[in-house]
Amino acid sequence: MAVVPQQGRLVPVTEQLRIELLGPLRVLRDGEQITVGAHRLQTLLAVLALRAGQICTAEELLDLVWEDNPPGTGLKVLPPYIYRLRRILPADFVARTADGYVLRLPAGSLDVDDFETAAAAAGRLRESGDLDSAAAEYTRALAHFRGEPLAGLSGSFLAAQRHRLTERRDKVFGDRVDLDLDRGRASELIAELVPAVEAKPFDERLAGQLMRALAADARQADALAVYTRTRETLVDQLGVEPGPALRAIHQNILRNEAAARTRDELPYAGASFVGREREVAALVQALGPGPAEIPPVVAVDGMGGVGKTALVVHTARRLSPRYPDGVLYVDLHGHSPSQQPRNVKAALDHLLVGAGVGATAIPTELEAARSLWRTTVAGRRMLIVLDNVANSSTVLPLLPGSPTCGVLITSRNQLTGVDVRERLHLDLLTPTDATDLLTQLVGAERAGEDVAASNGLIRRCGSLPLALRIAGARLRHRPSWTVAHVNERLDRADRRLAELTADGIGVTATFALSYDQLQPELQRFFRLLSVLPGRDLDQYGAAALLDCTPHEASDLAEALVDANLLLQPVPGRYEPHDLIREYAAQLAAATDPPAALTAAADRLLEYYVQVCFNPFSRYEGMWFFEPGRRPPRATPSFGNLEHAKAWADAEADNLAAAVEYSATAGDAVRTWQLALAAVNYLERRGKVQQQNRVLELALAAAESIGDLEAQARVLLATGRLIRMQQGAHASVDKLRDGLARLPADGDLLLRGHLYAGLGTALRTLDPEGEALALLREAARLGRELKNDRLLTQALTSQGIIHANAPNHAAAVEAYEEAVAVFERTMRGGLMADALSGLTGSYLGLGRIEDAIATGNAAYELAVELGNKFSMPWALGALGKAYRARGDLELAVSTHRRAVVAAEQIGSPMTMWSMQLHLGTSLLAVGDIDGALGCYQPVLEQSMAAKDHIYVVETLDCLANHALATDQRELAVDYLHQSLAVADEHIPSRSAGLREKLAKLSS
């Protein structure tokens, strides 16, 4: 159904109307031709249609339709004609405005518009290289012409439009003929062009096209005869010679150059090319229209074996129809095994021969040959592929100057000395493309029978096309092998690179060509990458590895990136491909003394220890040992907390790998120190498995050398960090073990932290017994040793115990002292926790506005620090304050955010607290079912964990829920259960529960 705009609205039209002007005027309504009527009415409709969507004043219409012979009635003649048009056309197509009349036509109603749309689409498709689709659009456009446009209609305006439309048809016809010539359809065009040339003997473009078609069809004599006839016609009847374009075609035919137009030197690039759609599209676009005076030059770089040649050859074949004068290719052997790089003069001679210059006509001097090259290809539409370029100086003399030529360059190096339109770095295959390539190589059935093994093979090949092709070839030629069997062979020690070699072609040889061209200092850096424990490094890690300054290391790393021997996934971080790392290890083993490799690894591991103690490291968590004086290593100077956190985000996995490396190397002291330096970074980023692994390695290292104090430090870290993940009982066991191992004369501060950690873990299990006593002793030691970290930790945990009692006055005293210490020392995550606790205690004392202020302060600090562990507690406290003030909807939304935040950290206790908060807020707004859905899982899980505080609290909440649903007896039962647990484990809660029971019983 068509839609017609009307006074800013879109009005649906149930009838289909079509007006055709590219021939005699014809109007179709629902596919049936209708009679328009008198000549003047047809003229009026044609004028309105040609100006569809434009307002025509009455004066303009009178002038355009009646010209110099208007009726005596003047403008009054128009309304009757408009009325008759409205009876012919669907309603509202002809509209009257304050300024005149307008014909509103929906899309697809006017053949002139359809013609222009199809012609424009053809042009775009032609530029994109899709010549077959472009030809179809050209044909569709020309099919709209049914004869002479506007045939039989009079008037100077329509005569001018008739001429314009005829010219447009001829232009599009000529474009279509050019396209068909480029598509090699010369023979089919001849029969179409002969009558066209006879009908327009002065049209040099048509004559030239016919000459080109005849020459391409091996009818040079006929082509020359066309030129002779055209020239005679122009000279005899117009007194002019043919133009330069027609003369150039004539000369080309005389030199028998028509055959040279189809020269194609592109090599065979393999039977399988998959994926790379984004890269192909980028190259096609880059070689498209641009500045008229500049030839499009595109450079593709990437590591050896990544598929640069395959990509550019595939793209060049797709683009070849754009370049009817030929596609030239030259391999410069910049990185070819057993071949010296081709010198510039030899490459230039090859290109000149390809462009049609006889070998004897090529100058011996380089500059003269360059000049001839540029002159020969000037104005010709040629694509030049310069493959395997070593450096910028090699390629510069080979570039054409004509903007009609396109150039594709490949190199393993980033050719920064060449000014190109587009520079494309070819990365490894995406997982989808790698899977598709393997499927093409070994067949869908074989690749799909064990998907896990196929993915493993892709991973072992590092998604490098060359490696995958070699592995695929071995599988294809060994039908009895499975993909899993190839994986087993690749996993054998020091055999992966050997397995990825076939028929003299292999990954090792490919990498060796790049390595051999490096300067000695770069070769040393490349080999030292073999001792890199993690996946990547920055300039400071590289400086430690090389024992140089960070600036020097950055320069060397960037040079390896330029050589595509290092990947740079993000600015400033450098990553060796897995296969390159393995090749580096082979070279290092054969070249460097073991002591030199060990020293490089030691420097890097020591750097990791030192950078973990950066000025912002306190925000990640407590230090589990003091680093003391250490050998100087350059570390980053973080400008702010965000920079420090970004570094930690990037390095966390590398720190875990460094601990594994150190443990494997047998350096026990560095292993436990590095583990304790790194573990907070892992825990804060939710890397629980790696956190537990490095702590396990640390304890084993400390035990291996009998260092009891070091063992106690590791157990302190373990007990503190697993409390939120595994629960209080597991934490208590580790911390008691740490206290037991700490010698009687051991570090007093360490003892204080063990007391504080144990008291914190016991606060939900035995809050009024051992827990409070341990925390008071820890606070005493904190004051005595003037250690604010220990003091604030002990005070914050005391505040939590007092708040749970509830003894809000004592809790406020503890919290406020902790916050005061934080304010004068360091704002960290523990300060946000203290503020969250203080919020709840203020509420307990009825200080609602103070509670909202501290709740907001806790939330803002958690956001500032990006501390995901403090965030749910801050939101939980703030939501509780909102609920106390009566802002129930705001309380619910805040507590929903708290639950979401809790989900991010994987702590059961944090989740329980936030679910209880949300349940209570939902109950306050009357969402009975929602509240119950929050309470029930907390009761089940806390009972299973024997976490008495949460059991007591949840049973109390369920009692409130039962009261809200008029289930008084159930509420009493819940309170009796809660009181029983409180009497046994948390006596301070018993009084409040008894008071609540008494009120229910009265």
Order of alpha helices (4+ residues) and beta strands (2+ residues): beta-beta-beta-beta-beta-alpha-alpha-alpha-beta-beta-alpha-alpha-alpha-alpha-alpha-alpha-alpha-alpha-beta-alpha-beta-alpha-alpha-beta-alpha-beta-beta-alpha-alpha-alpha-alpha-alpha-alpha-beta-beta-alpha-alpha-alpha-alpha-alpha-alpha-alpha-alpha-alpha-alpha-alpha-alpha-alpha-alpha-alpha-alpha-alpha-alpha-alpha-alpha-alpha-alpha-alpha-alpha
